């Protein structure tokens, strides 16, 4: 998972419209996939750090928790209904969102497009 997150970090840096969308995003987000935890530290729209967890000392603003199979389906070029969107995963019971959901909603397009970056790899 960590190599994929590093590729997402590079892809984000190479996507000007996403950097523009996220220019006001300076938050730490917890991405939990199964038992693995990753703290994504965003600074002005850039993914500055990826810290592997778990850690009780790393504060986060909101968390997205899911399983590896759901994420693999989410990242397909044409995911099945329900797997096409972060909130779709929540609706079908394959993910949860915890913490300050307002921070997610205020920057929803940025986070949705960032999380979908691996789909572009699947097209290539």
N, C-alpha and C positions, 0 to 999 in steps of 0.2 A: 504493500500500500504506500509506503514512504516514497519509493521511486516514482509512482504515479503522481503523488502530490507534488513532487519536485518538478515533474513535467508540466503539471498544471500551473505551477509557479512561473516557469519559463514562458509558457503559453500566455499567461496573463500579462507578463511584461511586454509581449509582442502584440498585444491587442489594444490599440489606442482607444477605441470606443469604450472598452471595459474600464480602462484606467480613468477615462473621463467620468464614467458613471460612478466609479468608486472613489473619486477624489476627496470626498468628505468622510470616507470610512476609515476609522482608526479604532479597531476593536480586536479583541481576542475571541475566537470562536472555537468551541469544542466540537470536533467531529469524532463521534464514537462509532466504530464499525465492529460489531460483535463485541469482543472484550478489549480490542485495541483502541487507544485514545490518541488523538492528535490535536494539538493546540495550534490553530492557524492564527498567526499574529499579523493583522493587516495594518499598514500605516499609509494613510492617504491613498488608498486603493491598491497598493502593492502588497503582495504577500511577503512580508519582511522575514518571517521565521516560521518554521514548522517544528514544533517541539513535541517529541513523542511523550506519551504519558504512560500510565496514570500519574497524576501529581495533585496533591491536595493544596499545594502552594501556588499553583497557577490560576489566577482568577480569569473567568471568562464571562462574556456578556450574554451569549445564548449558546445552546447546544443542539446539534442535530445528531440523533442516535438512530442507527439502523443496523441491518445485518448485511454481510458481504454479498449474499445472493440477490437481495433487493437492489443493492448499489450496482451490481453487475448488469442487471436488467435495465436499471435507470440509465446506464451509460451506453446501451446499445443505440445504434443509429436511429432505429425506429422502435422505441420501447412499447411494450403492451400498455393498454389503458390502465391508469392508476400508477404506473411506474414512470410516467412521462414528466412528472413534476414533484418537487419536494412536498408540497401540500397533498398531492395525489398519494404519495407514499404514506403520509399520515392518515389520510382518509381510509385507505385499505388496511391500516394497522401494521404497516411494515416499517414505520419510523415514528419517532416522537421529537417534538421541539420543546425545549425547556429554557427557562430563564427569561430574559427581557425580549419578548417577541416583537416589541415595538422597534428595537434596533434592527431586527430582520426585515420587518415590513417597510420601514423607512428607506431601506436600500434593497428592496426585494429584487428588482431587475438585476442589479449587480450580482447578488448572491446566487440567483437562479442561473444566470449565464456563466458565472464562475464554476458552479458545481457541474454544469453540463459540458465543460471544456473537453473532457475525454471522449465525448461523442464525435468531435471533429477528428480525433485520432482514428476512430473506427471507420470514418468515411475515407481516410487516406489509404 
